[in-house]
Amino acid sequence: MPKDTYMQPIKLLWIDDEIDLLEAHVLFLSQKGYAVTKAHSGQDALALLGEKTFNIVLLDENMPGMSGLEVLQAIKQDDPLLPVIMITKSEEENIMEEAIGAKIADYLIKPVNPNQILLALKKNLDASKLVTEKTISSYQQSFQQLNSELMQANSLGDWSNVYKKILYWEMEIEAIDSPELEEIFTYQKTEANLAFSRYVEKNYETLLFENGDDVFSHQAFNNLVVPELKTEKPTLLLMIDNLRYDQFYTILPNITPYYSAKSETSYFSILPTATQYARNAFFAGLLPLEMESHYPNWWKNDVDEGGKNLFEAEFLGAQLERLDADISYSYNKINKPNEASKFLDALKSEPTNDLRVVVYNFVDMISHSKTEMEVIKELASSDKAYRSLTKSWFQNSLLLDIIKTAQQKGYQLIVTTDHGTINVEQPAKIFGDREASTNIRYKTGRRLSCDDKHVLMISDPKTFGLPTINMNSSFAFAKDNYYLIYPTRYNHFVNYFRNTYQHGGISLEEMCIPFAVFSPK
């Protein structure tokens, strides 16, 4: 048997009333490891299918007696999973549509040569094997180049490009069954986050205050949103709370039937990568230290009582006024299904605004629920599962209905988020007084101390544009997939928070933010 065949011959049923004229094709396939059984009619084929099992079927469409489409229907009724490749002289669109509707595996137009048939067979029987081999080969070729790029990255733009390539390979590798390749990739992804953390630790203060090309949370609205408001179309700005870049790519195919991609870029969340800091900065156009100074009644520190992001609409209004933006706008925060339904009704019935802002809080709830609910821990046990859960939710969500309605109303669509999240696995012990914050990826308070090299300690918060809550207050940020645990009941909380999604620290997953603009189709 030739080396490119299976250990056992592949059982192929070829149904054609002129099969005797195709003996050369049959011989070619036999040499390639296919055990070909011939049937001269649909009735003969169905009788053979009742007696034997086959791996795949080649089916002529134009035969006397039962037509190919009738045979196809009979085959699918009995064995829906048996792949059928239809071969026909006809190029009529209705025949193709009927065959595709009956879930044929492939469609070939006569005359066909043996290699054409072989390719169709391999595509349907060896697809998984061939994809696996190609993915492994391509990643092996790209591994060193990606390593070189992440070691040489010296701007946030470079890191954005590196991260997108990492995400591409992550989703390519997860589609195949190769534990060895997954292990190599996980190592490279970890190395990327460690290198990114070193870059942030060294350059964050400079990048935050210089007027370069890099965009952080407090610059994103003015630099990225405002230019889009100059178009003639009204704009729906959709901020999906806590949406990672990989999750954005997961839901993108459900958006593109209604919207054409106009542009995609990225910006970076400020530190801490948490809602009260990053999202307030986005809508205010200010760093937290500036928000506290200019709007003390709206800004809340970690230790203050009450909600920390209750004044986003006011921050947005103040920024638009400061930018002298003469536009009609609305701000909407959606936390519950009834709020989504109410907004959807309003979107359908009310006149268009120049700008409608929607903060949609569901992905963030999944993230938090993984800490508290065993069922979510099971459903989102890994990044792959987390993406799958996000996709399933989005496909059946009111948010997708909102996007469809926005398209019908002629809205331009902007999709972004405030920060991402990371699955934490490595604990780091940190010390502080009783008034220190309880966040898992960052801490703030007096007398914070930590010797772990995977934690960035900031003794002067002003250097990061952050308020000083008390005298001698400092900040601590976890890097990579580490999480911060106080010594009290240390082992209990280590186990409680391990393998949960958290945000506030330094990682590509938390800091690199998608910003995509779409035009309605």
Buried (B, 14 or more C-beta within 10 A) or exposed (E): EEEEEEEEBBBBBBBBBEBEEBEEBBEBBEEBBBBBBBBBBBEBBBEBBEEEEBBBBBBBBBBEEBBBBEBBBBBBEEBEEBBBBBBBEBEEEEBBEBBEEBEBBBBBBEEBEBEBBBEBBBBBBBEEEEEBEEBBEEBEEBBEEBBEBBEEBEBBBBBBBBBBBBBBBBBBBBEBEBEEBBEBBEEBBEBBBBBBBEBBBEBBBEBBEEEEEBBBBBBBBBBBBBEBBEEEBBBBBBBBBBBBBBBBBBBBEBBEEBBEEBEBBBBBBBBBBBBBBBBBBBBBBBBBBBBBEBBEEBBBBBEEEEEBBEBBBBBBBBBBEEBEBEBEBBBBBBBEEEBBBEBBEEBEEEEBBBBBBBBBBBBBBBBBBBBEEEEBBEBBBEBBEBBBBBBEBBEEBBBBBBBBBBBEBEBBBBBBBBBBBBBBEBBBBBBBEEBBBEBBBBBBBBEBEBEBEBBBBBEEBEBBBBBBBBEEBBBBBBBBBBBBBBEEEEEEBBEEBBBBBBBBBBBBBBBBBBBBBBBBE
